[in-house]
Amino acid sequence: HNKLVFEQHEREFNKIKSDPDRIRKQAEKFEGAVNSLSVNLKDVQSNIRGADNELQSLSAKRKEKQDQQAKSNLRLQMVKESVAVTTQSSEDVKKRLDREKN
């Protein structure tokens, strides 16, 4: 096992020895990858904020529509009750008129 580890280290050492800028190149490569990921992260976070804002806007519109629906239902109920009272009153008046005619 130690021999295997030693051979791996030796191969890595020889790579670095043959190309002294290898570590710098790798660092630059990783730095580029990190920068790219950072940009992607900012884009995704921006998209999330936009979606959150859209969701809040849609939620507000939905609540407003529900409030309008509730008000409309209340008005409809009041009109129905008014019609029922008016109909009953008109029937009462009609009955009185019929009695007075007879």
Secondary structure, 3 states (H helix, E strand, C coil): CHHHHHHHHHHHHHHHHHCCCHHHHHHHHHHHHHHHHHHHHHHHHHHHHHHHHHHHHHHHHHHHHHHHHHHHHHHHHHHHHHHHHHHHHHHHHHHHHHHHHC
